[in-house]
Amino acid sequence: METTMPGAQDGTSARDRNSAVTMPVPDQPSCEAVNDLLSRVGDKWTVRVVMSLTGGALRFSELKRGIGSISQRMLTRTLRALERDGIVSRTVTPSVPVRVDYALTPLGESVAKPIAHLGNWAIANQAETLRARAAYDRAQDVG
């Protein structure tokens, strides 16, 4: 019979807690920074904007037309946030009317690759995910 030390969680033995493998305690500020950036990169509009800009610089109207379902307000907010994070650059060319181009920065180009890989993974696994969801939903309806 195995005993647990005081304060151990149910199902956790002293042996489990004192194993030779130690996990580093995450640095709270670092975790918050990671969460902040992942929420930006994981946003659906960010994904659409970044992938649209992988072919080169585009004007606002070209981006909006390419994305289609995004409102002008949401595109503006997304572009500002991406510019603030250093993922997108904004170049204003004085002309009549003023020309504004948006492009990926080197940081933006570096994040475009993992976003594309994740998108390809989602496409490749869409059918399997839909089957799993249907099976889960059926099991929930039974229970």
C-alpha positions, -999 to +999 in steps of 0.1 A: +000+000+000+014+033-010+010+064+012+009+100+003+026+128+021+005+155+036-005+181+011-002+158-019-031+159-044-053+129-046-037+103-068-002+118-064+022+098-044+054+110-027+073+090-053+056+109-081+064+143-066+100+135-058+111+120-091+145+128-105+129+147-134+121+183-125+100+206-145+110+243-145+085+266-130+073+289-158+082+325-154+049+343-150+058+374-170+071+352-198+039+332-198+019+363-201+040+376-230+036+343-248-001+342-242-004+378-255+015+371-287-002+338-293-036+354-290-025+380-316-011+354-340-040+330-334-066+356-342-085+347-374-081+381-389-044+382-382-040+349-399-058+362-430-039+394-431-005+378-427-012+351-453-025+378-477+007+398-473+030+368-480+029+376-517+041+412-511+029+446-501-007+455-506-028+486-502-057+487-477-083+482-504-064+453-519-062+436-485-099+442-479-109+428-513-086+398-509-100+389-474-135+396-483-156+392-452-136+416-429-151+450-421-131+481-427-130+488-390-117+453-381-091+454-409-079+488-395-077+475-360-059+443-371-034+462-391-027+487-363-022+459-338+002+440-362+021+472-369+024+478-332+037+442-327+063+447-355+047+421-378+035+445-404+050+477-417+030+507-430+045+528-458+029+561-467+038+575-502+029+612-506+007+614-537-029+624-546-045+605-531-020+594-505-008+558-511-005+535-481+011+501-485+012+473-459+039+446-459+053+419-437+084+428-417+111+402-413+093+393-380+061+389-399+077+368-425+091+345-398+056+340-383+040+334-417+057+300-421+043+285-389+009+300-396+010+283-431+020+250-416-008+252-390-033+260-418-021+231-439-024+208-409-060+221-403-069+214-440-053+179-439-071+170-407-104+186-412-123+154-420-108+136-391-117+165-368-153+166-381-156+128-375-143+132-339-167+160-332-196+140-345-186+110-324-182+132-293-216+149-299-233+115-303-218+103-270-229+134-252-265+130-265-266+094-253-253+102-218 
